[in-house]
Amino acid sequence: MFWISHSFVSSVSFENQSLKSMARVWQSQRRLRDEYRPAVTKPKPAKKRSLPGYDFSFDGDSVEREITCPDCGEKHDGVTGYVLNHGDAFAIYFADWYPHENEAWVEVILGSFTEPDYTDDVTIGCRYGYVDGQSEPAASLFTPTRTGALFGRILDREDAMTSPRIADFWAVTDWLVVNDALLHKTVYHLPPKA
């Protein structure tokens, strides 16, 4: 049995308000950029590796944060970022690294991020780490802990496995562990299983 300890629980309402504002700005900047795109555009930066059927890229830089675990007092890293697919808004992700457990916890919002009710948004979560009976780390679904309108419908493990968005979730998380620096460092460089 795994136990989750997220220090952000006490600041959920602040984070949700902040995320709503960031999502609003994100949509508006993309609309303005598309509406007023100059006739001659800058060459696009080299693309990071994407999966077949997807053309993922980051929308801006991710926001790194340091979190103190309320249970053990240890500081650990976290990151929040935006992912585009074929240049359109696709996902917002939150990744937290728990070094004392050698685990990375990832929550991903998938949807159109359309206000006011975010009806098509869903949030799915997975944990990267060691599991019983396996020598290599694995990704396993869990029920996300963040809440708020922007997160849409929070899917537990059973609902996530049958969701039409599960393939999109695994595609974006697979891409993130290769392309997000924190996830790459933590997932691909876990210490050997004890």
C-alpha positions in Angstrom: 0.0 0.0 0.0 1.3 3.4 -0.9 0.7 6.6 1.1 0.6 10.0 -0.5 1.8 13.1 1.1 1.3 16.3 -0.8 2.3 19.5 0.8 0.2 21.5 -1.6 -3.1 20.4 0.0 -3.0 23.5 2.3 -2.7 25.8 -0.6 -5.1 24.2 -3.0 -7.5 27.2 -3.3 -4.6 29.6 -4.0 -3.1 27.1 -6.6 -6.6 26.6 -8.3 -7.1 30.4 -8.6 -3.6 30.7 -9.9 -4.1 27.9 -12.4 -7.4 29.4 -13.6 -5.6 32.7 -14.2 -2.8 30.9 -16.0 -5.2 28.9 -18.2 -7.1 32.1 -19.1 -3.9 33.9 -20.0 -2.7 30.8 -21.9 -5.8 30.7 -24.0 -5.8 34.5 -24.6 -2.2 34.6 -25.6 -2.7 31.7 -28.0 -5.7 33.5 -29.5 -3.8 36.8 -29.9 -0.7 35.1 -31.2 -2.8 33.3 -33.9 -4.9 36.3 -34.7 -1.9 38.7 -35.1 0.7 36.3 -36.4 3.0 38.2 -38.8 3.2 37.2 -42.4 6.8 36.1 -41.9 7.3 33.9 -38.8 10.4 32.9 -37.0 11.7 29.5 -37.7 10.3 27.0 -35.1 12.8 25.6 -32.6 13.9 22.1 -33.1 11.2 19.7 -32.0 11.6 17.4 -29.1 10.9 13.8 -29.7 7.1 13.0 -30.0 5.1 9.8 -30.3 3.4 8.7 -33.5 0.0 10.4 -33.9 1.1 13.2 -31.6 3.1 16.3 -32.1 3.8 17.4 -28.5 5.7 20.5 -27.5 5.9 22.6 -24.4 4.0 25.9 -24.3 6.6 28.1 -22.6 8.8 27.1 -19.7 7.6 24.9 -16.9 7.4 26.3 -13.4 9.7 24.6 -11.0 9.0 24.7 -7.3 10.5 23.3 -4.1 8.0 21.7 -1.7 8.6 20.6 1.9 6.9 17.3 2.7 4.6 17.9 5.7 5.2 14.4 7.0 9.0 14.0 6.9 10.1 17.7 6.5 12.3 16.8 3.5 12.4 19.3 0.6 11.7 17.9 -2.8 11.2 19.2 -6.4 8.0 19.8 -8.3 7.1 21.2 -11.7 4.0 22.5 -13.5 3.8 22.9 -17.2 1.7 23.2 -20.4 1.8 20.8 -23.3 0.6 21.5 -26.8 -0.4 18.9 -29.4 0.0 20.1 -33.0 0.2 23.6 -31.6 -3.1 23.5 -29.7 -3.7 23.4 -25.9 -3.6 19.8 -24.8 -2.6 19.2 -21.2 -1.5 20.9 -18.0 0.8 18.7 -15.8 2.0 18.6 -12.3 4.9 16.4 -11.3 6.3 16.0 -7.8 9.4 14.0 -6.9 9.5 12.3 -3.5 13.2 11.2 -3.1 12.6 9.5 0.3 10.2 7.1 -1.5 12.0 7.1 -4.9 8.7 8.1 -6.5 7.5 10.7 -9.0 3.7 11.5 -8.9 2.2 13.1 -12.0 -1.3 14.6 -12.4 -2.4 15.6 -15.9 -5.4 17.7 -16.9 -6.6 16.9 -20.5 -9.3 18.9 -22.2 -10.1 22.2 -24.0 -9.8 24.3 -20.8 -13.0 26.1 -21.7 -14.5 28.3 -19.0 -16.7 28.6 -17.0 -17.3 24.9 -16.3 -14.5 23.0 -18.0 -17.0 20.2 -18.9 -14.6 18.2 -21.1 -11.6 18.4 -18.8 -10.5 15.2 -17.0 -7.6 14.7 -14.6 -5.7 11.4 -14.4 -2.7 10.6 -12.2 0.1 8.1 -12.2 3.0 7.3 -9.9 6.4 6.3 -11.3 8.4 4.0 -8.9 9.1 0.5 -7.9 6.3 -2.0 -7.5 6.3 -5.4 -5.9 7.3 -8.3 -8.1 9.2 -6.1 -10.6 12.9 -5.1 -10.7 12.3 -2.1 -12.9 10.2 1.0 -12.1 6.7 1.1 -13.4 3.9 3.7 -13.9 0.7 2.9 -12.0 -2.6 4.9 -12.0 -3.8 6.7 -8.8 -6.6 9.1 -8.0 -5.4 12.7 -8.4 -5.5 14.8 -5.2 -5.7 18.3 -6.7 -9.2 19.7 -7.2 -11.0 22.7 -8.6 -13.1 23.6 -11.7 -10.1 23.6 -14.0 -9.4 19.9 -13.2 -12.8 18.9 -14.6 -13.7 15.3 -13.7 -11.1 13.7 -11.4 -10.8 10.0 -12.6 -10.0 7.3 -10.1 -7.9 4.3 -11.3 -11.0 2.3 -12.5 -12.5 5.3 -14.4 -9.2 6.2 -15.9 -8.6 2.7 -17.3 -11.9 2.9 -19.2 -11.7 6.6 -20.2 -11.5 7.5 -23.9 -8.6 9.8 -22.8 -6.4 7.1 -21.3 -4.4 6.7 -24.5 -3.8 10.4 -24.6 -2.7 10.4 -20.9 -0.2 7.6 -21.5 1.1 9.3 -24.6 1.7 12.6 -22.9 3.2 11.1 -19.8 5.5 8.9 -21.9 6.6 12.1 -23.7 7.0 14.0 -20.5 9.4 11.4 -18.9 11.6 11.8 -21.9 11.3 15.6 -22.3 10.6 17.2 -18.9 14.0 17.6 -17.1 12.7 16.7 -13.6 10.7 13.7 -14.7 13.5 12.4 -16.9 16.1 12.8 -14.1 13.8 11.1 -11.6 12.3 8.3 -13.6 15.4 7.3 -15.7 17.9 7.7 -12.9 16.2 6.1 -9.9 18.5 4.3 -7.6 18.5 0.5 -7.8 15.6 -1.2 -6.1 16.5 -2.1 -2.5 
